[in-house]
């Protein structure tokens, strides 16, 4: 997964993929709304461990498939999955003249200025190209509030550790892209993920939002933070009698097509 140059916490592919069924669902739903037209080159921008890349290869078997990610750990995992991924920061990517489809799954939330990137990328794509992305829209969720509260209570620099909320509403993205001449399909979905295992919401956020926190804290402070956060999350997301936990998660989807 790609992210802002200001965030350099290490990705752990095993931790991230421990909820792969739930994390992959938005990518499938996004891809389902992308027109299935012939494509010369398809880009998986922020390919992670290569799960989505394989979907693109299957859907466009005759296209050149380009996969990039800014995490060395994720690039290594993708290559281990048979994907010819290369290391590149999302802000350095520029579309080649033959790019007909770009998929960007759960990446742009890490880049505060990603709307400016969209304003540069769309005009550079050829006519007929499609740019599709999805981002989490859960910054107001109980899990994020709990992370902020525990960090503040323990005296840590919240703004220095956590990414800023730069995600826009669907209509805001639609406005930006329509002004660039694109045909836009924008929507949002809140998934009710049913998670299992001990402290599943804590484990979920450990694989994503808490990476910068983990990188900044030494082991004793990290364990102290985790223990306090786990208590808060158990209250916000109580376990069912069968041991599973419902975890609502809002996602924002945009498919922009250049006519």
C-alpha positions in Angstrom: 0.0 0.0 0.0 1.3 3.4 -0.9 1.2 6.4 1.4 2.6 9.9 2.0 6.3 10.5 2.2 5.7 11.8 5.7 4.7 8.3 6.9 7.4 5.7 6.7 6.1 3.0 9.1 6.7 -0.5 7.9 3.9 -2.5 6.4 3.5 -6.1 7.7 1.9 -8.1 4.8 0.9 -11.0 7.1 -0.8 -8.7 9.6 -2.6 -6.7 6.8 -3.8 -9.9 5.1 -5.0 -11.5 8.3 -8.4 -10.0 7.4 -8.0 -10.4 3.6 -11.6 -11.6 3.0 -13.0 -8.3 4.5 -10.2 -6.0 3.1 -10.5 -7.4 -0.4 -14.3 -7.0 -0.6 -14.2 -3.3 -1.5 -11.7 -4.0 -4.3 -14.1 -6.5 -5.9 -17.0 -4.1 -5.6 -15.0 -1.3 -7.2 -13.8 -3.5 -10.0 -17.4 -4.6 -10.7 -18.3 -1.0 -11.6 -15.4 -0.6 -14.1 -16.5 -1.0 -17.7 -15.1 -4.2 -19.2 -13.7 -2.7 -22.4 -10.5 -3.8 -24.1 -7.4 -2.3 -22.5 -3.8 -1.9 -23.6 -2.3 -1.2 -20.2 -3.9 -1.7 -16.8 -2.3 -0.2 -13.6 -2.6 -1.4 -10.0 -1.5 1.8 -8.3 -0.6 0.7 -4.7 -0.7 -3.0 -5.4 0.0 -4.1 -1.8 0.6 -7.9 -1.8 -0.8 -8.3 -5.3 -4.2 -9.6 -4.5 -6.0 -7.1 -6.8 -3.4 -7.3 -9.5 -4.3 -11.0 -10.1 -7.9 -9.9 -10.6 -6.8 -7.3 -13.2 -4.7 -9.9 -15.0 -7.7 -12.3 -15.1 -10.0 -9.6 -16.4 -7.7 -8.1 -19.0 -5.5 -11.1 -20.0 -4.2 -9.4 -23.2 -3.2 -6.1 -21.4 0.2 -5.1 -20.0 -0.3 -5.0 -16.2 1.7 -2.5 -14.2 1.9 -2.8 -10.4 3.6 -0.4 -8.1 3.8 0.2 -4.4 5.9 2.3 -2.1 6.4 -0.4 0.6 9.4 -2.7 0.1 7.6 -5.3 2.2 4.5 -5.2 0.1 6.5 -5.3 -3.2 8.4 -8.3 -1.9 5.1 -10.0 -1.0 3.6 -9.2 -4.4 6.6 -10.6 -6.2 6.2 -13.7 -4.1 2.7 -14.0 -5.4 3.9 -13.9 -9.0 3.2 -10.2 -9.6 6.0 -8.1 -11.3 5.6 -5.2 -8.9 8.1 -2.3 -8.6 8.8 0.1 -5.9 7.5 3.6 -6.4 5.8 6.3 -4.4 2.3 7.1 -5.6 3.2 10.8 -6.0 5.9 9.9 -8.5 3.7 7.9 -10.7 2.8 9.2 -14.2 0.5 7.5 -16.6 2.1 6.0 -19.8 0.4 7.0 -23.1 -1.2 3.5 -23.4 -2.8 3.4 -19.9 -6.5 2.6 -20.3 -7.4 1.5 -16.8 -6.1 2.5 -13.4 -7.2 0.8 -10.1 -6.2 2.5 -6.9 -7.5 0.5 -3.9 -7.2 2.0 -0.3 -4.2 4.1 -1.1 -5.0 7.8 -1.6 -6.1 8.3 2.1 -2.4 8.2 2.9 -1.6 11.2 0.7 -3.1 14.5 2.0 -2.8 16.2 -1.4 -4.3 13.3 -3.4 -7.0 15.5 -4.9 -4.2 17.5 -6.6 -2.8 14.3 -7.9 -6.1 13.4 -9.4 -6.2 16.8 -11.1 -2.9 16.0 -12.7 -3.5 12.3 -13.6 -6.9 12.6 -15.3 -5.9 15.0 -18.0 -2.7 12.9 -18.7 -4.8 9.8 -19.4 -5.8 9.0 -23.0 -9.4 9.4 -24.1 -11.5 6.4 -23.1 -9.4 5.6 -20.0 -10.9 4.8 -16.6 -9.5 5.8 -13.2 -11.2 4.0 -10.3 -10.3 4.3 -6.6 -11.7 3.6 -3.2 -10.7 5.0 0.2 -11.8 4.4 3.8 -14.2 7.0 5.1 -14.1 5.9 8.7 -12.2 8.8 10.4 -15.2 9.6 12.5 -15.6 6.0 13.6 -15.4 4.8 17.2 -12.1 3.1 16.5 -10.4 6.3 15.2 -11.8 8.3 18.1 -10.5 5.7 20.6 -7.0 5.8 19.0 -6.9 9.6 19.2 -8.2 9.6 22.8 -5.7 7.0 24.1 -2.8 8.7 22.4 -3.8 12.0 23.9 -4.3 10.6 27.4 -0.9 9.0 27.3 0.8 12.2 26.3 1.7 11.3 22.7 1.6 13.7 19.7 -1.5 12.6 17.9 -1.0 14.8 14.9 2.5 13.6 14.5 1.6 9.9 14.5 -1.7 9.7 12.7 -2.6 10.6 9.1 -4.7 13.6 8.6 -8.3 13.2 7.4 -8.0 14.2 3.7 -10.8 12.0 2.4 -13.7 13.8 0.7 -17.3 12.9 0.4 -18.4 11.1 -2.8 -20.0 14.3 -4.3 -16.9 16.3 -3.6 -14.8 13.8 -5.6 -17.4 13.8 -8.3 -17.3 17.6 -8.6 -13.5 17.6 -9.0 -13.5 14.9 -11.6 -16.5 16.2 -13.5 -14.8 19.6 -13.8 -12.0 17.7 -15.6 -14.5 16.4 -18.1 -14.9 12.9 -16.7 -18.1 10.8 -16.5 -18.2 10.0 -12.8 -19.8 7.2 -10.7 -19.3 8.0 -7.0 -20.9 6.3 -4.0 -20.3 5.1 -0.5 -20.9 1.8 1.4 -20.7 0.9 5.0 -19.8 -2.7 5.4 -20.7 -4.6 8.6 -17.6 -6.9 8.9 -18.1 -9.8 11.2 -14.7 -10.4 12.8 -13.5 -13.2 14.9 -10.6 -13.9 17.3 -9.5 -12.0 20.5 -9.7 -8.2 20.2 -10.3 -8.4 16.4 -10.9 -4.6 16.0 -7.5 -3.9 17.7 -5.8 -6.4 15.3 -7.5 -4.8 12.3 -6.3 -1.3 13.1 -2.9 -2.6 14.1 -2.4 -3.7 10.4 -3.3 -0.3 9.1 -3.9 2.9 11.1 -1.6 2.0 14.0 1.5 1.3 11.9 2.9 4.9 12.5 2.1 4.6 16.2 4.0 1.2 16.4 7.0 2.7 14.6 7.1 5.6 17.0 6.8 3.8 20.3 9.2 1.5 22.0 8.0 -2.0 23.1 6.9 -1.0 26.7 5.0 2.1 25.5 3.5 0.1 22.6 2.2 -2.6 24.9 0.8 0.0 27.3 -0.9 1.8 24.5 -2.4 -1.4 23.1 -3.7 -2.5 26.5 -5.5 0.8 27.0 -6.8 0.9 23.4 -8.1 -2.7 23.6 -10.2 -1.9 26.6 -11.7 1.1 24.8 -12.4 -0.9 21.6 -14.1 -3.8 23.5 -16.6 -1.2 24.8 -17.2 0.4 21.4 -17.4 -3.0 19.6 -18.8 -5.5 22.0 -18.4 -9.2 21.2 -21.5 -11.3 20.4 -22.4 -14.4 22.4 -20.8 -16.5 19.7 -17.5 -14.6 20.1 -17.7 -12.6 16.9 -17.7 -8.9 16.6 -19.5 -6.5 14.2 -17.2 -3.9 12.8 -18.9 -1.2 10.6 -16.5 0.2 8.1 -17.4 3.0 5.6 -15.8 3.1 2.2 -16.0 5.7 -0.6 -15.8 4.6 -4.2 -15.2 6.6 -7.4 -15.0 5.5 -11.0 -14.1 8.3 -13.5 -14.2 7.6 -17.2 -12.7 9.9 -19.9 -15.2 10.0 -22.8 
